[in-house]
Amino acid sequence: MAELKVEAEPSEVGFDPQRLSRIDEHFARYVDHGRLAGWTVAVARRDRVVHLSHHGLADVEAGRPVGDDTLWRIYSMTKPITSVAVLMLHERGLLALTDPVAQYLPAFADLRVYRSGSAADPGTVPATEPMRVWHLLTHTAGLTYGFHHAHPVDEMYRSRGFEFGVPAGMDLATACDTWARIPLVHQPGAEWNYSVATDVLGRLVEVVSGKSLDAFLAEEVLGPLDMTDTGFGAADPERLAALYVPKPGGGLHRNDRMGDAALREPAFLSGGGGLVSSAADYHRFCRMLLRGGELDGARLLGPRTLAYATRNHLPGDQDLASFGRPIFAESNVDGVGFGLGFSVVVDAVAGKALTSDGEYAWGGLASTAFYVDPVEEITAMFFTQLMPSSTYPIRPQLRTLVTQALVD
C-alpha cells in the first residue's frame, strides 16, 4: 500500500502554516453542519507533501472514521488515468490522434447526428467527418451522458439503460456498439459535451493493446506507479467509504444502491468512471503528472507529450463557456478550456479563480477533486463521497484556500 505522509514543513516550500490551516477549518464546517460525512485533503509543493488531514467519518452508520487507508470511488477522476493510457499508446506509434475511431471500432462508421424531433422520433443527418481519437480525448465527439437531462439524445441514452452506468451485465464492447447506434448530440468537433467518450477510449485501449482495460492499466500505469489500492471494484468493505446524497432540508442519505457497485467485480470496465482508489495512490498519479510523466524511475509519458496534453485543445483557444454545453453548475467555466483528458485554466481572471493559468484538473461525481498547478509546482486533492459533485463549490474553494496560503 502506498504511503502518504507530510514530508516538509509548510514554510520550507513557501506556505504560511497558519493560512494553510484554514483548509481544515473551512472544510470541517461541512462535516460539523452535516453536509459531508468526512473527507481527506492533501497538498504538496515541489514534490513534497506539506498538508495532510482527515476529518469526519468514512461510514456514518458504522462510526468508522476517515483514515490513511480509506478507499474512495473516484468516478471521473478515472478519466485522466485512461487518457494517459491512450497517450502512451500514441507515443508508441500504435494510434494517431487523428485516426478515425472506426478504424479500431467499426461500429463508429457511418454515424448519424441529431437534427430535430423527439427522442422517440429523431430527425438525423450524416456526420460530416469521422469521429477521431482526439475528439474522444477532448469530449468533442458528439457523445453524451444520460444523466444530463438536457437534450433528446440524453433521453435516448436513458431509455437504453445508460444513466449512471450501463444495463446490468453489459460489457464495455457491447456498450460502445450501442452508443455508436445512437445519434450524436452534435457534429464531431463542433462543440464540447461531457460524455461517455472516455469509456470509448477505454475500449480503444483494449483493441489497440490486445489487453483488457483492467489488465492494461494494472500492467502499464497502476503497477509502475505502485498504485496498489487502485482498481475496478471488489473494494475492501472495511476500507471503502460509504456513498451519500443530500437529504432535502439537510443531512445525508446513504446511497447503497449505487455505492455497493464498488464492492463487486464489474462486467463493465468504465475508463470514464469505474476506479476505486486511495488518497496515497492518487497522489502518486499527481506526482507523475507534475514531474512530467515520470515517478521513481517509471516513465509513463515524455514531458513534451504531457505538456501538449495539458494545453487547451478547444478550437481557437475557446473556453468551455463559449464552446461547451452548460452542465457544470458548481463552477464557473469562463476561462477554462480542455486538453487531452484534463480541464485547463486558460484565463484565471476571466474565471474568477485564484489559481495559475495552465493549471489542469478534474473531479469525480462524488465530489472528489484534484488539480496540478505547474506554475507554482502544487498538487492538491480532496476526497469525500457526496453526489452529485454540483452540490457544493468544493473545487474552487480548495483552490482558493491553497493559493491564499502561498507567501513566497
BELCOR-V642136 format. One record per residue. N is the residue number from 1. SS is DSSP state (alpha for helix, beta for strand, coil for the rest). OMEGA is omega in whole degrees, -180 to 180 (999 if undefined). Layout:
n & ss & omega
N & SS & OMEGA
N & SS & OMEGA
//
This chain:
n & ss & omega
1 & coil & 177
2 & coil & -179
3 & coil & 177
4 & coil & -178
5 & coil & 177
6 & coil & -174
7 & coil & -179
8 & coil & 171
9 & coil & -179
10 & alpha & -177
11 & alpha & 180
12 & alpha & -178
13 & alpha & 170
14 & coil & 177
15 & beta & 170
16 & coil & -175
17 & alpha & 179
18 & alpha & 178
19 & alpha & 180
20 & alpha & 179
21 & coil & 177
22 & alpha & 178
23 & alpha & -178
24 & alpha & -180
25 & alpha & -178
26 & alpha & -174
27 & alpha & 173
28 & alpha & 179
29 & alpha & 176
30 & alpha & 179
31 & alpha & -177
32 & alpha & -180
33 & coil & 175
34 & coil & -179
35 & coil & 174
36 & coil & 176
37 & coil & -179
38 & beta & -176
39 & beta & 169
40 & beta & 174
41 & beta & 174
42 & beta & 179
43 & beta & 177
44 & beta & 173
45 & beta & -179
46 & coil & 174
47 & coil & 177
48 & beta & 179
49 & beta & 180
50 & beta & -179
51 & beta & 177
52 & beta & -179
53 & beta & 174
54 & beta & 178
55 & beta & 175
56 & beta & -171
57 & beta & 172
58 & beta & 180
59 & beta & -176
60 & coil & -174
61 & coil & 180
62 & coil & -178
63 & coil & -176
64 & beta & -177
65 & beta & 171
66 & coil & -180
67 & coil & -179
68 & coil & -174
69 & coil & -179
70 & coil & 176
71 & beta & -175
72 & beta & 169
73 & beta & -176
74 & coil & 177
75 & alpha & -171
76 & alpha & 168
77 & alpha & 168
78 & alpha & -173
79 & alpha & 178
80 & alpha & 179
81 & alpha & 178
82 & alpha & 179
83 & alpha & 176
84 & alpha & 178
85 & alpha & 179
86 & alpha & 179
87 & alpha & 175
88 & alpha & 178
89 & alpha & 177
90 & alpha & 179
91 & alpha & -179
92 & coil & 179
93 & coil & -177
94 & coil & 172
95 & coil & 176
96 & coil & 180
97 & coil & -179
98 & coil & 180
99 & coil & 171
100 & beta & 178
101 & alpha & -179
102 & alpha & 176
103 & alpha & -180
104 & coil & -180
105 & coil & -172
106 & alpha & -180
107 & alpha & -178
108 & alpha & 170
109 & coil & 175
110 & coil & -179
111 & coil & 175
112 & beta & -177
113 & beta & 178
114 & beta & 176
115 & beta & -176
116 & beta & 174
117 & beta & -177
118 & coil & 177
119 & coil & -179
120 & coil & -177
121 & coil & -176
122 & beta & 168
123 & beta & -177
124 & beta & 175
125 & beta & 178
126 & beta & 172
127 & coil & -177
128 & coil & 173
129 & coil & -180
130 & coil & 167
131 & coil & -176
132 & beta & -178
133 & alpha & -179
134 & alpha & 173
135 & alpha & 179
136 & alpha & -179
137 & alpha & -177
138 & alpha & -177
139 & coil & 175
140 & coil & -174
141 & coil & -175
142 & coil & 174
143 & coil & -178
144 & coil & 171
145 & coil & 177
146 & alpha & -175
147 & alpha & 180
148 & alpha & -177
149 & coil & -175
150 & coil & -172
151 & coil & 177
152 & alpha & 179
153 & alpha & 174
154 & alpha & 179
155 & alpha & 177
156 & alpha & 176
157 & alpha & -178
158 & alpha & -178
159 & alpha & 178
160 & coil & 175
161 & coil & -180
162 & coil & 172
163 & coil & 171
164 & coil & -177
165 & coil & -177
166 & coil & 177
167 & coil & -177
168 & coil & 176
169 & coil & -178
170 & coil & 177
171 & coil & -174
172 & alpha & -179
173 & alpha & -180
174 & alpha & 178
175 & alpha & -180
176 & alpha & 178
177 & alpha & 180
178 & alpha & 179
179 & alpha & -178
180 & alpha & -179
181 & coil & 179
182 & coil & 179
183 & coil & 174
184 & beta & 176
185 & coil & -179
186 & coil & 178
187 & coil & 177
188 & coil & 178
189 & coil & -174
190 & coil & -178
191 & coil & 172
192 & beta & 177
193 & coil & -178
194 & coil & -165
195 & coil & 176
196 & coil & -177
197 & alpha & -177
198 & alpha & 171
199 & alpha & 176
200 & alpha & 175
201 & alpha & 178
202 & alpha & 176
203 & alpha & 177
204 & alpha & 176
205 & alpha & -179
206 & alpha & -176
207 & alpha & -177
208 & alpha & -177
209 & alpha & -175
210 & coil & 178
211 & coil & 172
212 & coil & -176
213 & alpha & -180
214 & alpha & 179
215 & alpha & -180
216 & alpha & -179
217 & alpha & -179
218 & alpha & -175
219 & alpha & -170
220 & alpha & -176
221 & alpha & -173
222 & alpha & 179
223 & coil & 178
224 & coil & 179
225 & coil & -179
226 & coil & 177
227 & coil & -171
228 & coil & 180
229 & coil & -174
230 & coil & 179
231 & beta & -180
232 & beta & 172
233 & coil & -178
234 & coil & -179
235 & coil & 178
236 & coil & -177
237 & coil & 179
238 & coil & 180
239 & coil & -175
240 & beta & 175
241 & coil & 176
242 & coil & -179
243 & coil & -177
244 & beta & 170
245 & beta & 180
246 & beta & 172
247 & coil & 172
248 & coil & 179
249 & coil & 177
250 & coil & -180
251 & coil & -174
252 & beta & 175
253 & beta & -179
254 & beta & -178
255 & coil & 179
256 & alpha & -179
257 & alpha & 178
258 & alpha & -175
259 & alpha & -176
260 & alpha & 177
261 & alpha & -179
262 & alpha & 179
263 & alpha & -175
264 & coil & 171
265 & coil & -175
266 & coil & 170
267 & coil & -177
268 & coil & 178
269 & coil & -173
270 & coil & 173
271 & coil & 178
272 & coil & -176
273 & coil & -169
274 & coil & -172
275 & beta & 167
276 & beta & -177
277 & beta & 174
278 & beta & 177
279 & alpha & -180
280 & alpha & 179
281 & alpha & -175
282 & alpha & 175
283 & alpha & 178
284 & alpha & 176
285 & alpha & 179
286 & alpha & 177
287 & alpha & 178
288 & alpha & 180
289 & alpha & -178
290 & alpha & -178
291 & coil & 175
292 & coil & 174
293 & coil & -175
294 & beta & 175
295 & beta & 176
296 & coil & 177
297 & coil & 177
298 & beta & 179
299 & beta & 178
300 & coil & -177
301 & coil & 171
302 & coil & -178
303 & alpha & -180
304 & alpha & 175
305 & alpha & -179
306 & alpha & 177
307 & alpha & 178
308 & alpha & -178
309 & alpha & -176
310 & coil & 167
311 & coil & 176
312 & coil & -179
313 & coil & 178
314 & coil & -175
315 & alpha & 178
316 & alpha & -179
317 & alpha & 178
318 & coil & 175
319 & coil & -177
320 & alpha & 179
321 & alpha & -177
322 & alpha & -174
323 & alpha & -175
324 & beta & 174
325 & coil & -170
326 & coil & -180
327 & coil & -175
328 & coil & -178
329 & coil & -175
330 & coil & -177
331 & coil & 177
332 & coil & -178
333 & coil & 169
334 & coil & 177
335 & coil & 180
336 & beta & 176
337 & beta & -179
338 & beta & 178
339 & coil & 180
340 & coil & 178
341 & coil & -177
342 & coil & 164
343 & beta & -177
344 & beta & 177
345 & beta & 179
346 & coil & 180
347 & coil & -177
348 & coil & 179
349 & coil & 179
350 & coil & -179
351 & coil & -178
352 & coil & -176
353 & coil & 178
354 & coil & -179
355 & coil & -178
356 & coil & 167
357 & coil & -177
358 & coil & 174
359 & coil & 176
360 & beta & -166
361 & beta & 161
362 & beta & -179
363 & beta & -177
364 & coil & -176
365 & coil & -177
366 & coil & 173
367 & coil & 170
368 & coil & -179
369 & beta & 169
370 & beta & 169
371 & beta & 177
372 & beta & 177
373 & beta & -176
374 & coil & 178
375 & coil & -179
376 & coil & -179
377 & coil & -177
378 & beta & 163
379 & beta & 178
380 & beta & -179
381 & beta & 175
382 & beta & 180
383 & beta & 170
384 & coil & -179
385 & coil & 177
386 & beta & 177
387 & coil & 3
388 & coil & -178
389 & coil & 179
390 & coil & -175
391 & coil & -178
392 & coil & -178
393 & coil & -175
394 & alpha & -173
395 & alpha & 177
396 & alpha & 178
397 & alpha & 178
398 & alpha & 179
399 & alpha & -179
400 & alpha & -177
401 & alpha & 177
402 & alpha & -174
403 & alpha & -178
404 & coil & -179
405 & coil & 177
406 & beta & -178
407 & coil & -180
408 & coil & 999
//
